[in-house]
Amino acid sequence: MRPVLDLKSFLCGSWLLDRSLLDRRHNISGKLIGRADFVPSGCSLLCEEQGSLTFGSHHGPAQQRLTFLFPNGDAQASVRFSDGRAFYELDLSQGQSVVSHSCNPDFYEGRFAVTDPDRWESTWKVTGPRKEQEIVTLYTRLR
């Protein structure tokens, strides 16, 4: 793992997005290929993901927006949904991080790892009465 001491600078820019999805409960797999753009907005970064999603029989566009706030400097981020709700706290100063998010009644556990200056990945395991999923995303910096 590669430590990231300035998370804001590390994330800033455009990334190729390669996401695999697995719904174990319904035995459905999928793929999202696209990009994630981290754009400065004041002291924050706005992250907009856009891509093409294939999930089971569904084929179509997909998007997600998140805000990365840096209330204590640029090393750690407080990640928010587009409506402002808290999602998770991200600290990659050790090159990896484990986070969690409760979306009652389901539970999300995320693992993040930086493999080199131009690659990082996230793995989300979702468990609960409604979901049993795994979502793995590889991010590769676009030049």
DOLOVEX-359486 format. One record per residue (C-alpha): x negated, y, z; residue number from 1; residue in three letters. Coordinates in nm, 3 decimals, always signed. Example, Ala and Ser with C-alpha at 12.3 -4.5 7.8 and 13.67 -1.06 7.14 Angstrom:
<recs>
[[-1.230,-0.450,+0.780],1,ALA]
[[-1.367,-0.106,+0.714],2,SER]
</recs>
This chain:
<recs>
[[+0.000,+0.000,+0.000],1,MET]
[[-0.113,+0.353,-0.075],2,ARG]
[[-0.053,+0.626,+0.188],3,PRO]
[[+0.132,+0.939,+0.074],4,VAL]
[[+0.057,+1.243,+0.291],5,LEU]
[[+0.244,+1.495,+0.076],6,ASP]
[[+0.570,+1.320,-0.011],7,LEU]
[[+0.720,+1.625,-0.177],8,LYS]
[[+0.432,+1.660,-0.426],9,SER]
[[+0.421,+1.285,-0.485],10,PHE]
[[+0.790,+1.260,-0.578],11,LEU]
[[+0.812,+1.582,-0.780],12,CYS]
[[+0.850,+1.515,-1.153],13,GLY]
[[+1.007,+1.249,-1.373],14,SER]
[[+1.001,+0.874,-1.322],15,TRP]
[[+1.101,+0.576,-1.535],16,LEU]
[[+1.367,+0.385,-1.344],17,LEU]
[[+1.390,+0.005,-1.372],18,ASP]
[[+1.654,-0.134,-1.133],19,ARG]
[[+1.768,-0.494,-1.086],20,SER]
[[+2.094,-0.564,-0.907],21,LEU]
[[+2.217,-0.890,-0.761],22,LEU]
[[+2.560,-0.943,-0.605],23,ASP]
[[+2.531,-1.279,-0.430],24,ARG]
[[+2.891,-1.285,-0.314],25,ARG]
[[+3.027,-1.263,-0.670],26,HIS]
[[+2.726,-1.420,-0.846],27,ASN]
[[+2.676,-1.114,-1.070],28,ILE]
[[+2.343,-0.967,-1.175],29,SER]
[[+2.264,-0.647,-1.353],30,GLY]
[[+2.007,-0.399,-1.475],31,LYS]
[[+1.980,-0.022,-1.485],32,LEU]
[[+1.719,+0.139,-1.709],33,ILE]
[[+1.680,+0.515,-1.705],34,GLY]
[[+1.497,+0.794,-1.533],35,ARG]
[[+1.484,+0.975,-1.202],36,ALA]
[[+1.403,+1.346,-1.204],37,ASP]
[[+1.288,+1.510,-0.879],38,PHE]
[[+1.328,+1.885,-0.929],39,VAL]
[[+1.229,+2.153,-0.674],40,PRO]
[[+1.518,+2.355,-0.532],41,SER]
[[+1.396,+2.594,-0.264],42,GLY]
[[+1.233,+2.382,+0.008],43,CYS]
[[+1.408,+2.065,-0.118],44,SER]
[[+1.391,+1.825,-0.410],45,LEU]
[[+1.702,+1.737,-0.604],46,LEU]
[[+1.690,+1.383,-0.740],47,CYS]
[[+1.906,+1.299,-1.036],48,GLU]
[[+1.908,+0.942,-1.162],49,GLU]
[[+2.057,+0.869,-1.502],50,GLN]
[[+2.055,+0.552,-1.702],51,GLY]
[[+2.229,+0.271,-1.878],52,SER]
[[+2.384,+0.008,-1.652],53,LEU]
[[+2.467,-0.351,-1.736],54,THR]
[[+2.636,-0.529,-1.445],55,PHE]
[[+2.824,-0.846,-1.523],56,GLY]
[[+3.058,-0.757,-1.808],57,SER]
[[+3.024,-0.381,-1.748],58,HIS]
[[+2.801,-0.180,-1.984],59,HIS]
[[+2.782,+0.197,-1.956],60,GLY]
[[+2.617,+0.509,-1.819],61,PRO]
[[+2.537,+0.549,-1.451],62,ALA]
[[+2.415,+0.840,-1.244],63,GLN]
[[+2.338,+0.930,-0.886],64,GLN]
[[+2.233,+1.254,-0.717],65,ARG]
[[+2.044,+1.281,-0.390],66,LEU]
[[+1.881,+1.570,-0.205],67,THR]
[[+1.545,+1.528,-0.033],68,PHE]
[[+1.510,+1.782,+0.249],69,LEU]
[[+1.174,+1.852,+0.413],70,PHE]
[[+1.259,+2.011,+0.751],71,PRO]
[[+0.923,+1.924,+0.915],72,ASN]
[[+0.680,+1.987,+0.632],73,GLY]
[[+0.619,+1.798,+0.309],74,ASP]
[[+0.520,+1.460,+0.456],75,ALA]
[[+0.868,+1.328,+0.543],76,GLN]
[[+1.208,+1.363,+0.381],77,ALA]
[[+1.562,+1.356,+0.510],78,SER]
[[+1.759,+1.209,+0.221],79,VAL]
[[+2.120,+1.319,+0.171],80,ARG]
[[+2.402,+1.211,-0.057],81,PHE]
[[+2.527,+1.471,-0.306],82,SER]
[[+2.807,+1.566,-0.063],83,ASP]
[[+2.555,+1.640,+0.215],84,GLY]
[[+2.607,+1.325,+0.424],85,ARG]
[[+2.291,+1.173,+0.576],86,ALA]
[[+2.153,+0.868,+0.397],87,PHE]
[[+1.807,+0.786,+0.540],88,TYR]
[[+1.476,+0.930,+0.662],89,GLU]
[[+1.174,+0.858,+0.440],90,LEU]
[[+0.812,+0.860,+0.559],91,ASP]
[[+0.554,+0.706,+0.325],92,LEU]
[[+0.247,+0.829,+0.517],93,SER]
[[+0.150,+0.464,+0.570],94,GLN]
[[+0.231,+0.374,+0.208],95,GLY]
[[+0.549,+0.195,+0.308],96,GLN]
[[+0.864,+0.252,+0.507],97,SER]
[[+1.166,+0.059,+0.635],98,VAL]
[[+1.492,+0.251,+0.662],99,VAL]
[[+1.855,+0.172,+0.732],100,SER]
[[+2.199,+0.313,+0.666],101,HIS]
[[+2.531,+0.203,+0.806],102,SER]
[[+2.822,+0.237,+0.567],103,CYS]
[[+3.083,+0.084,+0.791],104,ASN]
[[+3.153,-0.203,+0.772],105,PRO]
[[+2.843,-0.280,+0.561],106,ASP]
[[+2.475,-0.230,+0.649],107,PHE]
[[+2.195,-0.121,+0.414],108,TYR]
[[+1.829,-0.197,+0.487],109,GLU]
[[+1.577,-0.032,+0.258],110,GLY]
[[+1.208,-0.106,+0.210],111,ARG]
[[+0.988,+0.139,+0.021],112,PHE]
[[+0.629,+0.082,-0.091],113,ALA]
[[+0.382,+0.290,-0.289],114,VAL]
[[+0.159,+0.068,-0.504],115,THR]
[[-0.052,+0.340,-0.671],116,ASP]
[[-0.034,+0.716,-0.744],117,PRO]
[[+0.209,+0.655,-1.032],118,ASP]
[[+0.423,+0.368,-0.900],119,ARG]
[[+0.651,+0.298,-0.611],120,TRP]
[[+0.942,+0.070,-0.541],121,GLU]
[[+1.247,+0.038,-0.324],122,SER]
[[+1.437,-0.272,-0.218],123,THR]
[[+1.780,-0.247,-0.060],124,TRP]
[[+1.951,-0.543,+0.105],125,LYS]
[[+2.318,-0.485,+0.168],126,VAL]
[[+2.507,-0.711,+0.407],127,THR]
[[+2.852,-0.706,+0.560],128,GLY]
[[+3.204,-0.828,+0.514],129,PRO]
[[+3.238,-0.653,+0.175],130,ARG]
[[+2.891,-0.693,+0.025],131,LYS]
[[+2.594,-0.923,-0.005],132,GLU]
[[+2.362,-0.751,-0.250],133,GLN]
[[+1.998,-0.686,-0.332],134,GLU]
[[+1.889,-0.382,-0.533],135,ILE]
[[+1.525,-0.354,-0.642],136,VAL]
[[+1.401,-0.039,-0.816],137,THR]
[[+1.060,+0.018,-0.972],138,LEU]
[[+0.961,+0.381,-1.035],139,TYR]
[[+0.681,+0.460,-1.283],140,THR]
[[+0.571,+0.821,-1.330],141,ARG]
[[+0.643,+0.966,-1.674],142,LEU]
[[+0.364,+1.179,-1.819],143,ARG]
</recs>
